[in-house]
Amino acid sequence: MVGLPYDCLANPLGAVRLTFEKAVASGSDPATFEGKDWGATDLFRQFLFDDGGLSQVPFLNPSTMTWVQPNTLVRFWGMIQDMLGNEFYVGAYKEGETWRTNKFADFSQFPMAVDSSPDMRVWERRLLYCVPVPGQNSWIEHSSESLFNPSSISSPLQREKRHREDDTAINDIDMQVTDEEVHACTSNKKMTFLLTQQREDGIASNSSNTGDTLNEDIDSSTSVLPYFDRASFPCLVKIYDSPESNLKLNDVFEFIGVFTFDPEFPVDKNDTNDLDSSLCDDTLTQMPPSRVPRLHCLVHRKLATQDFISGSPTFELKSHLVKSIREALLGHLTSILGNDGVAANLMLLHMLSKVHARVDSIAVGKLSLNLTCFNKETLSVFGHRLNLALKNLLPFTHCIPLSVDYLNKVSLAPKKDYQTNRLASGILQLAEGSHLTIDETQLQAGTLNSTGVENARVLRSLLELQKVEYDFTYYKMDMPADIQLLVLSEGKSNILPADLVLPLRPVSVDAAQDVETEVLRSWRWYLASMRSLSHTIENEMQKVLEDDLVAARQADRSLSSLDFSRLLTMGRLVSLSFGETSLTLEHWKMANELERLRKERLQGSL
């Protein structure tokens, strides 16, 4: 049996160009291909999802960079940290009487004389600057790398050899793209002309942190890694034929496409070639392919928290199973918090919270938590245990050591740098579903400068409104967020007024118990799955809520609509913690009892 005349994994460009040749041969006009797919994307979707090829595609990360070959198919999980505008390129051209395409490739292979050909077609693609999700915990990297074993498939060179043999059998089409050809075309300047159009409303970034990079010699202009994840490296993703509304800043995506990385090819600002120098952009000059790998995206999909729990077993949402996992996790939280059951229950609700709606300026569903009565000693025990548990249970976690000096020096919100026409990434540029712990025990009396005052205001806005203000110097833009915020402090935080305030009351300091890996996986699955459930309130239950809220208001006239909203959020989260998608009377009573115990403890601490 004759094999396929292309190899989607080892030679994706060959597959792309083969489908292009077939589309042209069938009578399609290449002029109509701009912004459209001629069958290449469908071919890769079939290979990846219908034929099971996705498991063979390696992840692009620092460890796989040592063996992944350029011009092969890879996948990259990352957050869109920047939108660098659009790039024009020669998408199709005629070589003699034959149409060729450069789509999904960095460089063309046609002579420069073709540049003036009336048959040349200039197309457009978008540039996204992506980074591994900030704060991504190490257990995610382990689970994702376990999905692919390079020894389970033949090497790219072996695949290239087999492909050339297959291609000989269909010698009427020569679609091979080898490393030698690419190197030859780059060294001889036989490349597609590039024009990067920096839009006035585009958003670009340039992180000012000092995180580690792929190459130690990368200077500050290309060191744009997120502050919290020093081991990550950036990737410039080129997007084709996708509406702008499908990809937004700070969204997390899986990009599958052609990996291009040339450590020997420099971008020379002083290049005297008239065509190239007039069309080369400073932004790309700051990110040459020798320092920032490129990925020409064929397929992309937005990722949710559940996608990062890939090492977890598959469970069904059965009531008894959810309850047993909930009981075990609640017991663990109780143990690490010194057998404080109330604190453990509120921590569970906090970890399940998310913004599920926005009404005017109110982010419905958020539940920030302020645990008080922490000092240096208790923080070293219970604070340390809690932070470790959060890292082991949640995919993206961060911790800010809040102090006057910290607030006066750091950049929390992203800020536009008009000299580079890029946006300096701030610490609070985080992915949806991230968890942020703020250690306020280090905060001492002092004076905030203008930066400190602005940072305090930005933090408060994130906590209260779930928005981060991006600074464009001449104006500010609110970007919606969905970040779980936990504040650890000695007394009630005045800077960060959380939704729930609870004094921690540990009654024991037992040694922390080791948790088996399989148990951790079940807890991660539980938190991600329960958090993703939709929730409703039936008509009968709505009448009960109305009566209870009226009675509560009559008993305490100081209760506000925000208090009622918080209590409803607690009731919803209690139901979700049991795997229920509709609020029941039992769970509503549990939420009210938790709130009663919390207020009782607050009164006792005054």
C-alpha positions in Angstrom: 0.0 0.0 0.0 1.4 3.4 -1.0 1.6 5.8 1.9 0.4 9.4 1.9 2.4 11.8 -0.2 2.9 14.1 2.7 3.8 13.9 6.4 1.8 16.4 8.5 4.0 15.9 11.5 7.5 16.1 10.0 6.8 18.1 6.9 3.7 20.2 7.4 4.8 22.8 4.8 4.8 20.0 2.2 1.3 19.1 3.1 0.2 22.8 2.9 1.7 23.3 -0.5 0.4 20.0 -1.8 -3.2 21.0 -0.9 -2.5 24.4 -2.6 -1.4 22.7 -5.8 -4.4 20.5 -5.8 -6.8 23.5 -5.2 -5.2 25.4 -8.1 -5.3 22.3 -10.3 -9.0 21.9 -9.6 -9.6 25.4 -11.2 -9.6 27.6 -8.1 -8.2 31.1 -8.5 -5.3 31.8 -6.1 -6.5 35.4 -5.9 -9.6 34.2 -4.0 -7.5 32.4 -1.4 -6.7 35.5 0.7 -8.2 35.1 4.2 -9.6 31.7 3.3 -8.5 28.1 3.7 -8.1 26.0 0.5 -8.2 22.7 2.4 -4.9 22.8 4.4 -6.6 23.5 7.8 -9.1 20.7 7.2 -6.4 18.3 6.4 -4.6 19.1 9.7 -7.8 19.0 11.7 -8.4 15.5 10.4 -4.9 14.4 11.2 -5.0 15.9 14.7 -8.4 15.1 15.9 -10.0 12.4 13.7 -6.8 10.3 13.1 -5.4 10.7 16.6 -2.3 12.6 15.5 -2.5 15.2 18.3 -0.8 12.9 20.8 2.2 12.7 18.5 2.7 16.5 18.3 5.4 17.7 20.7 5.0 20.6 23.0 7.2 23.6 22.4 9.0 24.4 25.6 12.7 24.8 26.9 13.2 21.0 27.3 11.9 20.1 23.8 13.9 22.8 22.1 16.9 20.6 22.3 15.5 18.1 19.8 12.5 19.5 18.0 13.4 20.2 14.3 12.5 23.5 12.5 9.7 23.3 10.0 7.9 20.5 11.9 4.6 20.5 13.6 4.5 21.5 17.3 2.0 22.8 19.8 2.4 25.7 22.2 0.3 26.4 25.3 0.5 30.1 26.1 -1.2 33.3 27.1 -1.5 36.2 24.6 0.6 38.8 26.3 0.8 41.1 23.2 -0.9 41.9 20.0 1.9 43.2 17.7 -0.3 44.2 14.7 -0.5 42.8 11.3 2.2 41.6 8.8 1.9 41.6 5.0 3.7 38.8 3.1 3.8 37.3 -0.4 1.1 34.6 0.0 1.1 33.3 -3.6 3.2 33.9 -6.7 3.8 32.4 -10.1 7.0 30.6 -11.0 6.8 30.2 -14.7 3.3 28.9 -15.3 3.0 27.3 -11.9 1.4 29.0 -8.8 3.3 28.6 -5.5 2.4 29.6 -1.9 4.4 30.9 1.1 1.6 30.6 3.6 2.6 29.3 7.0 6.3 29.9 6.2 8.7 32.7 7.2 10.6 32.9 3.9 9.8 32.5 0.2 11.9 30.6 -2.3 11.3 32.6 -5.4 13.8 34.9 -7.1 13.7 38.6 -6.3 12.7 39.3 -9.9 9.3 37.8 -9.2 8.7 40.7 -6.8 7.5 42.9 -9.6 5.3 40.2 -11.1 1.6 41.1 -11.5 0.7 37.6 -10.5 2.2 38.1 -7.0 -0.5 38.1 -4.2 0.2 40.0 -1.0 -1.8 38.6 2.0 -2.0 39.5 5.7 -1.4 37.7 9.0 -1.6 38.7 12.6 1.3 38.7 15.1 0.7 37.5 18.7 3.4 37.6 21.3 2.7 34.7 23.6 4.2 33.3 26.8 3.6 30.3 28.9 0.9 31.1 31.4 2.3 33.3 34.2 2.5 31.4 37.5 2.1 28.0 35.9 3.0 25.4 38.5 5.5 22.7 37.9 3.0 19.8 38.0 1.4 21.1 34.8 4.7 20.9 33.0 5.2 17.4 34.1 1.8 16.2 33.1 1.9 18.0 29.7 5.3 16.5 28.9 4.1 13.1 29.7 1.6 13.3 26.8 4.4 13.1 24.3 7.3 10.7 24.1 9.7 11.5 21.3 10.9 7.9 21.2 7.4 6.7 20.3 7.7 8.1 16.8 10.4 8.1 14.2 12.7 11.1 14.1 12.0 14.0 11.7 15.0 13.0 9.6 13.6 9.5 9.2 10.2 10.9 8.3 11.9 13.3 5.7 13.6 10.3 4.1 10.4 8.3 3.9 8.6 11.3 2.5 11.2 11.9 -0.2 10.7 8.2 -1.2 6.9 8.7 -1.3 7.3 11.9 -3.2 9.4 10.2 -5.9 6.4 8.0 -6.6 4.4 11.2 -7.3 7.2 13.1 -9.1 4.8 15.4 -10.8 4.8 17.5 -7.7 7.9 18.6 -5.7 6.7 19.8 -2.4 9.7 19.2 -0.1 11.0 21.9 2.2 14.4 21.1 3.7 16.5 22.9 6.2 19.2 23.4 3.4 16.6 25.1 1.2 15.5 27.4 3.9 19.1 28.3 4.9 19.9 29.0 1.3 17.0 31.3 0.8 17.7 33.2 4.0 21.4 33.6 3.3 20.8 34.8 -0.2 18.0 37.2 0.8 15.5 35.4 -1.4 12.7 36.0 1.1 9.2 37.1 1.2 8.9 40.8 1.6 7.6 41.6 5.1 5.7 44.7 6.2 4.6 44.9 9.8 1.7 47.4 10.2 1.7 48.7 13.7 -1.9 49.8 14.3 -2.6 52.8 16.4 -5.0 50.8 18.5 -2.8 47.7 18.7 -1.4 46.5 21.9 2.2 45.4 22.2 4.3 44.5 25.2 7.8 44.6 26.5 8.3 43.2 29.9 10.8 45.0 32.1 11.5 42.1 34.4 14.7 40.1 34.6 13.4 36.6 34.1 15.6 33.9 32.6 15.5 33.5 28.9 16.1 30.8 26.3 19.5 32.3 25.5 21.6 33.9 28.2 22.8 36.7 25.8 19.3 38.1 25.2 19.4 41.7 26.0 16.6 43.7 27.8 14.9 44.6 24.6 14.0 41.0 23.9 13.7 39.8 27.5 9.9 40.0 27.6 9.2 37.0 29.8 6.4 37.3 32.5 7.6 38.3 36.0 6.3 35.3 37.8 7.6 32.5 35.5 11.4 32.8 35.1 11.7 29.4 33.3 9.4 30.3 30.4 10.3 31.6 27.0 8.3 33.6 24.5 6.9 32.5 21.1 5.8 34.7 18.3 2.6 33.2 16.9 1.4 34.1 13.4 -2.3 33.8 12.9 -4.0 33.2 9.6 -7.7 33.6 8.5 -9.1 34.1 12.0 -11.4 37.0 13.1 -9.8 39.3 15.6 -12.6 38.8 18.1 -11.6 35.1 18.4 -8.3 36.0 20.1 -8.1 38.5 23.0 -5.3 39.8 25.2 -4.6 37.5 28.2 -6.6 34.6 26.7 -4.9 31.2 27.0 -4.7 29.1 23.8 -3.3 26.0 22.4 -1.6 26.9 19.1 -0.7 24.1 16.7 1.4 24.9 13.7 4.8 25.0 11.9 7.7 25.8 14.2 10.5 27.9 12.7 13.6 28.8 14.7 16.9 29.8 13.1 19.6 30.4 15.7 22.1 31.5 13.0 19.9 33.9 11.1 20.4 37.5 12.3 18.1 40.5 11.7 20.3 43.3 10.6 19.0 46.8 11.2 21.8 48.2 9.0 20.8 46.0 6.0 21.3 48.0 2.8 18.9 46.0 0.7 16.3 48.6 -0.3 13.4 46.3 -0.4 14.0 44.5 2.9 15.2 47.5 4.8 12.2 49.6 3.8 9.8 46.9 4.9 11.5 45.6 8.0 9.9 46.6 11.3 11.7 47.6 14.5 9.5 45.4 16.6 10.5 42.2 14.7 14.1 43.5 14.8 13.9 43.4 18.6 12.7 39.8 18.4 14.8 38.1 15.7 14.1 34.4 15.0 17.4 33.5 16.5 16.0 34.6 19.9 12.3 34.2 19.7 10.9 31.1 17.9 8.1 31.5 15.5 5.0 29.3 15.2 2.8 29.6 12.1 -0.6 28.6 13.5 -2.7 26.1 11.6 -5.2 25.3 14.4 -5.9 27.0 17.7 -8.3 26.5 20.5 -9.0 28.4 23.7 -8.0 26.5 26.8 -9.8 26.2 30.1 -8.5 25.2 33.5 -9.6 21.6 33.0 -7.2 21.4 30.0 -4.3 21.8 32.3 -5.4 18.9 34.5 -4.3 16.5 31.8 -2.7 14.1 34.3 -5.9 13.6 36.3 -8.0 10.5 36.0 -11.4 10.8 34.3 -14.3 10.9 36.7 -18.0 11.1 36.2 -20.0 13.7 38.0 -21.7 11.2 40.3 -23.0 12.6 43.6 -21.4 10.1 45.9 -18.0 10.4 44.2 -18.1 14.3 44.3 -19.1 14.2 48.0 -16.2 11.8 48.9 -13.6 13.9 47.1 -15.1 17.1 48.7 -14.9 15.5 52.2 -11.3 14.5 51.7 -10.2 17.9 50.3 -12.0 19.7 53.1 -10.3 17.5 55.7 -6.9 18.4 54.1 -7.7 22.1 54.2 -8.8 21.8 57.8 -5.6 20.0 58.7 -3.2 22.6 57.2 -5.2 25.4 58.8 -4.7 24.0 62.3 -8.1 22.3 62.4 -10.0 25.5 61.8 -13.1 24.1 60.1 -14.7 27.5 59.4 -11.6 28.7 57.7 -11.3 25.5 55.7 -14.9 25.8 54.4 -14.5 29.4 53.4 -11.2 28.5 51.7 -13.0 25.8 49.6 -15.6 28.3 48.5 -12.9 30.8 47.7 -11.1 28.3 45.5 -14.3 27.5 43.6 -15.2 31.1 42.9 -15.1 32.8 39.5 -16.7 35.7 37.8 -19.7 34.3 35.9 -21.5 37.6 35.1 -21.0 41.4 35.2 -23.8 43.7 36.1 -22.8 47.3 35.6 -19.5 47.6 37.6 -20.2 44.5 39.8 -18.3 41.3 39.1 -20.9 38.6 40.1 -19.4 35.4 41.5 -16.1 36.7 42.9 -15.3 35.8 46.5 -12.1 37.3 47.8 -11.0 36.2 51.3 -9.0 38.0 54.0 -7.6 35.6 56.7 -6.4 37.7 59.7 -4.5 37.1 62.9 -1.3 36.2 61.0 2.0 37.1 62.5 5.6 36.1 61.7 5.3 32.8 63.5 1.8 31.7 62.4 2.6 32.8 58.8 5.7 30.5 58.7 3.5 27.5 59.7 0.0 28.0 58.4 0.8 30.5 55.7 3.5 28.3 54.3 1.2 25.2 54.4 -1.6 27.1 52.7 0.7 28.5 49.9 2.1 25.0 49.3 -1.4 23.5 49.1 -2.5 26.2 46.6 0.4 25.5 44.4 -0.3 21.8 44.5 -4.0 22.2 43.7 -4.4 25.1 41.4 -2.7 25.5 38.0 -1.7 29.2 38.2 -0.7 30.7 41.5 1.2 33.9 42.6 2.2 35.5 45.8 2.9 39.2 46.4 4.9 40.2 49.5 3.1 43.5 50.1 5.2 46.3 51.7 5.7 50.0 51.3 9.0 49.5 49.5 7.4 46.9 47.2 4.5 49.2 46.3 6.8 52.1 45.6 9.0 50.2 43.2 7.1 47.6 41.2 4.9 47.9 38.1 1.7 46.1 38.8 -0.3 47.3 35.8 0.9 47.1 32.2 2.1 50.4 30.7 2.6 51.5 27.1 6.1 52.5 26.2 5.8 54.9 23.2 9.5 54.9 22.5 9.3 51.2 21.6 5.6 51.3 20.7 5.1 48.3 23.0 3.4 47.6 26.3 5.5 46.8 29.3 3.9 43.8 31.0 2.9 44.3 34.6 2.7 41.8 37.4 -1.1 41.8 37.3 -1.3 40.8 33.7 -2.6 37.4 34.5 -4.6 34.7 32.9 -8.2 34.0 33.7 -8.5 31.7 36.7 -5.2 32.6 38.3 -4.9 32.7 42.1 -3.2 35.6 43.8 -2.1 35.5 47.5 -1.2 38.9 49.0 1.0 38.7 52.1 0.2 41.9 54.0 2.1 40.9 57.2 5.2 42.6 55.9 3.4 45.9 55.6 4.8 48.5 58.0 4.3 52.2 58.5 5.8 54.3 55.7 5.1 56.8 53.0 3.9 55.8 49.5 5.2 57.7 46.6 3.1 58.3 43.5 3.9 54.9 42.1 2.9 53.3 45.4 -0.4 55.1 45.6 -1.2 54.1 42.0 -0.3 50.5 42.7 -2.5 50.4 45.8 -5.3 51.8 43.8 -4.8 49.2 41.0 -4.8 46.3 43.6 -8.0 47.6 45.2 -9.7 47.9 41.8 -8.7 44.3 41.0 -10.1 43.1 44.3 -13.4 45.0 44.2 -14.1 45.2 40.5 -12.0 42.4 39.0 -10.5 44.9 36.5 -6.9 46.0 35.9 -6.2 49.4 34.5 -3.8 49.4 31.6 -1.8 52.7 31.4 -1.5 54.2 27.9 -0.1 57.5 29.3 -2.7 59.7 27.6 -5.6 57.5 28.7 -6.3 54.3 30.8 -8.2 51.2 29.7 -9.9 48.8 32.1 -9.3 45.2 31.2 -11.6 42.6 32.8 -10.0 40.0 35.0 -11.1 36.9 36.9 -8.5 36.4 39.6 -9.0 34.7 43.0 -7.6 37.0 45.7 -6.5 35.8 49.1 -5.2 38.3 51.7 -3.1 37.2 54.7 -2.8 39.9 57.3 -2.5 40.6 61.0 -5.6 42.7 61.3 -8.4 43.4 58.8 -6.8 44.9 55.6 -7.6 48.5 55.1 -5.9 48.6 51.7 -7.7 45.6 50.4 -11.3 45.2 51.7 -12.1 41.6 50.8 -15.6 40.1 50.4 -15.0 37.8 53.4 -12.9 38.6 56.5 -12.2 35.8 59.0 -9.8 35.6 61.9 -7.8 32.4 61.7 -8.3 30.3 64.9 -5.9 27.3 64.7 -6.3 24.8 67.6 -3.4 22.5 66.8 0.0 22.5 65.0 0.0 18.9 63.8 2.6 17.9 61.3 1.4 18.2 57.7 0.4 14.9 56.1 1.9 13.9 52.8 -0.7 13.5 50.0 -0.5 10.8 47.4 -0.2 11.9 43.8 -3.4 10.2 42.8 -5.3 12.0 45.6 -3.9 15.3 44.5 -5.0 14.6 40.9 -8.6 13.9 42.1 -8.6 17.2 44.1 -7.4 19.1 41.1 -10.1 17.5 38.9 -12.7 18.3 41.5 -11.8 22.0 41.8 -11.5 22.5 38.0 -14.7 20.6 37.3 -16.9 22.1 40.0 -15.7 25.6 39.1 -16.7 25.1 35.5 -20.3 24.0 36.3 -23.2 26.3 35.4 -25.7 27.2 38.2 -29.3 28.2 38.3 -31.9 29.1 41.0 -35.3 27.5 40.5 -38.5 29.6 40.9 -39.5 27.9 44.2 -36.1 28.6 45.7 -36.2 32.2 44.5 -39.3 32.7 46.7 -37.5 31.3 49.7 -34.5 33.6 49.1 -36.7 36.6 48.8 -38.4 35.8 52.1 -35.1 35.2 53.9 -33.6 38.4 52.6 -36.6 40.4 53.6 -36.5 38.9 57.1 -32.7 39.5 57.3 -33.1 43.2 56.3 -35.8 43.7 59.0 -33.6 42.2 61.6 -30.5 44.3 60.5 -31.1 47.5 58.6 -27.4 47.9 57.9 -27.4 45.0 55.4 -26.8 46.2 51.9 -27.5 44.7 48.5 -23.8 43.8 48.3 -24.2 41.8 51.5 -27.1 39.9 49.9 -25.2 39.4 46.8 -22.2 37.9 48.7 -24.5 35.5 50.6 -26.1 34.4 47.4 -22.6 33.8 46.0 -21.8 31.7 49.0 -25.0 29.7 48.6 -24.2 29.1 44.9 -20.6 27.9 45.7 -21.8 25.6 48.5 -24.1 23.9 45.9 -21.3 23.7 43.4 -19.0 22.2 46.0 -21.4 19.2 46.1 -21.6 19.0 42.3 -25.1 20.5 42.3 -26.1 22.9 39.5 -29.2 24.3 41.3 -29.4 25.9 44.7 -31.2 23.7 47.3 -32.7 24.7 50.6 -30.1 22.5 52.4 -27.2 24.2 50.8 -28.7 27.7 51.3 -29.0 26.9 55.1 -25.3 25.7 55.1 -24.2 29.0 53.6 -26.2 31.0 56.1 -24.7 28.9 59.0 -21.2 29.6 57.6 -21.9 33.3 57.5 -23.3 33.2 61.0 -20.2 31.5 62.3 -18.0 34.0 60.5 -19.8 37.0 61.9 -19.7 35.5 65.4 -16.0 35.1 65.2 -15.5 38.6 63.9 -17.5 40.0 66.8 -15.4 37.9 69.2 -12.2 39.4 67.8 -13.2 43.0 68.3 
